[in-house]
Amino acid sequence: MTETTAVYVDGYNFYYGRIRGTPYKWIDIVRLFERLVHEQTPSSQLTLVRYFSAFCLARFSTHGNASTIAQDSFLRGHEIRHGTRFQKTMGTHTHDRSGTKMPRYVDGQPFNRADRVRVWKLEEKQTDVNIALAMYCDAASGRFSQLVVCSNDSDVEPVLRAIREDFPGIRLGVITPRRPPEEGAVAHRNMMSSLSANADWARSHIHDEELACCQLPDRIQTGKKPIDKPAHW
């Protein structure tokens, strides 16, 4: 029996948990998760990948305007290649224009609430609630027999628990955007047990080889101006 599947990707979590600092930023998300989900559920048919993030702000980006152009190319490339199988939902970023006072970290010194410095505080908004709403609505629609979320954020736990209680016939999966454990490597944040406990299956990491073989073409034809892989990616 075919498992009609939808995947929900927390873009911020995916980028900072697995993609940042690698040469794999030009990742084909649909192709990657089609492969990963098929390994866990060979009968799966991936019909939809929902991607959740926020538009980057040039003033806070390492490459300025080039970063916003790169993000736009990445999203449009997916829409051109995958059509309605790829759908994006974009939230917002907020920042404290006056600066937020936070306790200063001093190596070897105990926490001192009174010793504060003013910092830029940038926050992504709406992603968690957008993921929860989309997953629950898709569960209620009856269109899918399997829902898979890519995140390592405990904020996803309530919607997994709710779907498990209200729609027990739906199979739930979790893919954590983490590097595989390697001997001598710097320790990474563990997989959230609260997520795996509310899923039928969970995958704790994504390999470099899987990212490498699921890259978008360096040039994507559009019928007009082609979309090229960003130079700094």
ABEGO torsion letter per residue (X at the ends): XBBBBBBBBBAAAAAAAAABGBAAAABBAAAAAAAAAAAABAABBBABBBBBBBBBBAAABAAEAAAAAAAAAAAAAAAAAAEAABBBBBBBBBBBAAEBBBBBBBBGBBBBAABBBBBBBBBBBGAAAAAAAAAAAAAAAGABABBBBBBABAAAAAAAAAAAAABAABBBBBBBBBBBBBBGBBBBBBBBAAAAAABABBBABBBAAAAAAABBBABBBAGBBBBBBBAAX
